[in-house]
Amino acid sequence: MTAVYTITLVLLSVAGMLTLVRVLAGPSDLDRIVALDVLVILIVAGVAVEIGMRGEGWNIALVAVVALLGFLGSVTAARLVERQGAEN
């Protein structure tokens, strides 16, 4: 079972590196916002895999809160970019 956790964490790390490339080289602000949202999701998924690997469930609520804050931050940033686009 440890091999499955290891493979999962490696794949999440590769996805995180590719997402960082999109954050740095995104052609628009909305692309960067979506990439940051994906990065937050990947971090939450990595922490969830770590929770599953260790068998500790006391911090699941913390993971849910981080995911919710990441989503709210993305929505807020997207609305800000939309308003700035409407003003121009």
C-alpha positions, 0 to 999 in steps of 0.5 A: 500500500505504501507504493500506491501512496508514493506513486500518488504523491509523485503524480501530485508533485508533477502536477504541481510543478506543471501548474506552477509553470502555468502560474508563471507563464500564464498568458492572462490573469484569469489563467493564473487565477485558475492555476492557483486554484488548481495548486490549492486543490493539489495541495489539499489532495496531497494532504488528504493522501498523507492523512490516509497514509498515516491513518489520522483523521483529526485534521480533516476539518482543516483540509476542508477549510483550506479547500473552501478558502482556496475556492473563495479566494479564486472566486473573489480574484476572478470577480476582481479581474472581471470588474477591471476588464469591464472598466477598460 
